[in-house]
Amino acid sequence: MSNDMLTLEEVCALLDKTPSTIKRYARENLLSSVQENNQLLFPAEEVHRYLEFSKKLGR
């Protein structure tokens, strides 16, 4: 398992969503996140898995 983390901006670009949407996903535990040095970070592996899942759903 990789320890690569993505910033909020990187996740927004990958998923084509707004920062407020990605923050909501984090609050609702749709995406795991950690707060580090006042920055929200997301596990890259999980973001890519979410992206593949959403493509299968056609979203």
N, C-alpha and C positions, 0 to 999 in steps of 0.2 A: 504494500500500500504506500502510495506516495504522500509526502508531507507538503506538497506544493499548495500554496494558498493564493487565492485570487482576491483582488480588491473589489470593492463595490462597483467601481467604474468598469473594471474588466468583466465582471459578471453581467452588468447592464448591457455591455457591448455584445457579449456572447449570446445572451438570451433575448436581446432586442426588447428590453423592458426598461422602464424608468426606475430611478433610484428608490422612489417611494414604493413601487411594486416589489422590488427585491427586498427592501426592508420589511415589508409586510410578509413576504414569504419566510423570512428569517423569524419574525415574531410568531408566525403560525406553524413553525417547524417544518415547513415544506422544503427548506434548505437549511442545513446546519451552518452555524456561523460562530465566530469568536470575536470578542472585542479586544483589540490589542493596540496599546498606545493611541487610544481614542479613534481607532480605525476599525471598521467592520471587515473581517476577512472570512472567506469561504473556501472549504476544501475543493481543490480543482477537480478531483476525481468525482465528487458528488455533483458538482455543477455540470460536468460533461454527461454524467448518467441522467440527470434531470433533462438536459437538452435532448438526448436521444429518446427518452420517454415521451417528451412533449412532441417530438417529430412524429412518433408513432401515432399519437393522438391527433395529429394534424393541426397543432396549435402554433 
